[in-house]
Structures are given as C-alpha cells and as structure tokens.
Amino acid sequence: MGTRYVGAGTLSEPVQILTIQETEPGRWQWVPSRKAWAQVEQTARTNLFSRVGVGARDAAVVLRRQPLTLHQALSWKGQHLFLTAITDRGRMHLDVKAALVDLVECQADPVEDGPHFPGVLTEKYIKHEQLEPLAVNTTAFVLVTPKVIDLEEGRLVEVAGVPYEVQTAHRLDRYKNEFEVVRKGDL
C-alpha cells in the first residue's frame, strides 16, 4: 500500500463490514451490516492486536471513506479481520490495519448458562510445573472479546468447548477487552 493514489479498479475485493449484535437474549454474534469493495493485502508483518498475547498475521486494507470504527470487523474470503487501526488516507479513502484471526465460540459461566459470544484466542505462555510426585501443566491464553463482553475474574469461561478460569481482566482499551484465561491439568 505504498502509494497514496487509489485507482478505481484497485478496490476489487468484496468485504463485509461486521457489527457485534445480541441476535437473541444471551447470544452475541458478528452480523454483516453492509458490503464494500476493498483492496486487501496480507503483509509479512505481525499485527499485535492483543497487548498481552501473541500477535496474528497482518492485513492492510483500503476502503472508500465510510462510517467505520474499531468496534466493527471485516469478513474477507471467509476470514475474520479484527480491526486495529483506521486512518484517513485522503481523497475519499481509508487505510485500515487488521489482524487475520480465527473466531472461537465462547460461553461465560457455562454452569449458569451465561451468554454466548465470539472471541479470539491467542497464546500467552505454557508453564510446566513439577510437583512431587505429580506434574501439573498450566496452559494460559489470552481471550480477546468485543467491548460489550465482560467476564468476571475467578469465573469460568468455555472456549471452543474447553473450560478455563478467567485469571486477569484487561479492560482499558476502548474497543475490546482482553482476559488472561488458564487451565491446569495433571500430567
């Protein structure tokens, strides 16, 4: 995306602008709100969409200027693009930075039938602890959610069918929440 000029034929990739909505009580989903034409380029960079987790593959997107915020997302060729930056390119276009991520189905407080929502799971670290005579494997991830989703520390969240404990919540970002989730198991 080195040049500032965008020719009419370069916006040739169809994308959908997605908005998070509660589609029925207790069920949040990314819902298509409109279609647009874009120029999408996967870059060799890593997009650090999470402040406490590992990044994902980066995509650079050019769109015609339109109402778009970091509360939204894009769908491109069946892939979810998590928006991380939007800047005005001038001459009626926007430059959008996004992370190509995989969505996972999540449920807060599965025992109490809490809300279902989409999230993005990214690695944090894996810790192996040798205790006498057993060994414990602690797996820690970062669960990134839309801002409307808030999880309580110390509670359970089910991610892709696997229960985790919410250990730490990071809520200062205006557009998303990040939760450090852990699972311990004996080896």
Secondary structure in CASP SS format (residue, H / E / C, confidence):
PFRMAT SS
TARGET T0000
AUTHOR 0000-0000-0000
METHOD secondary structure of the structure
MODEL  1
M C 1.00
G C 1.00
T C 1.00
R C 1.00
Y C 1.00
V C 1.00
G C 1.00
A H 1.00
G H 1.00
T H 1.00
L C 1.00
S C 1.00
E E 1.00
P E 1.00
V E 1.00
Q E 1.00
I E 1.00
L E 1.00
T E 1.00
I E 1.00
Q E 1.00
E E 1.00
T E 1.00
E E 1.00
P C 1.00
G C 1.00
R E 1.00
W E 1.00
Q E 1.00
W E 1.00
V E 1.00
P E 1.00
S E 1.00
R E 1.00
K E 1.00
A E 1.00
W E 1.00
A E 1.00
Q E 1.00
V E 1.00
E E 1.00
Q E 1.00
T E 1.00
A E 1.00
R E 1.00
T E 1.00
N E 1.00
L C 1.00
F C 1.00
S C 1.00
R C 1.00
V C 1.00
G C 1.00
V C 1.00
G C 1.00
A E 1.00
R E 1.00
D E 1.00
A E 1.00
A E 1.00
V E 1.00
V E 1.00
L E 1.00
R E 1.00
R C 1.00
Q C 1.00
P C 1.00
L C 1.00
T C 1.00
L C 1.00
H C 1.00
Q C 1.00
A E 1.00
L E 1.00
S E 1.00
W E 1.00
K C 1.00
G C 1.00
Q E 1.00
H E 1.00
L E 1.00
F E 1.00
L E 1.00
T E 1.00
A E 1.00
I E 1.00
T E 1.00
D E 1.00
R E 1.00
G E 1.00
R C 1.00
M C 1.00
H E 1.00
L E 1.00
D E 1.00
V E 1.00
K E 1.00
A E 1.00
A E 1.00
L E 1.00
V E 1.00
D C 1.00
L E 1.00
V E 1.00
E E 1.00
C E 1.00
Q E 1.00
A E 1.00
D C 1.00
P H 1.00
V H 1.00
E H 1.00
D C 1.00
G C 1.00
P C 1.00
H E 1.00
F E 1.00
P E 1.00
G E 1.00
V E 1.00
L E 1.00
T E 1.00
E E 1.00
K E 1.00
Y E 1.00
I E 1.00
K E 1.00
H E 1.00
E E 1.00
Q E 1.00
L C 1.00
E C 1.00
P C 1.00
L C 1.00
A E 1.00
V E 1.00
N E 1.00
T E 1.00
T E 1.00
A E 1.00
F E 1.00
V E 1.00
L E 1.00
V E 1.00
T E 1.00
P E 1.00
K C 1.00
V C 1.00
I C 1.00
D C 1.00
L C 1.00
E C 1.00
E C 1.00
G C 1.00
R C 1.00
L E 1.00
V E 1.00
E E 1.00
V E 1.00
A C 1.00
G C 1.00
V E 1.00
P E 1.00
Y E 1.00
E E 1.00
V E 1.00
Q E 1.00
T E 1.00
A E 1.00
H E 1.00
R C 1.00
L C 1.00
D C 1.00
R C 1.00
Y C 1.00
K E 1.00
N E 1.00
E E 1.00
F E 1.00
E E 1.00
V E 1.00
V E 1.00
R E 1.00
K E 1.00
G E 1.00
D E 1.00
L C 1.00
END
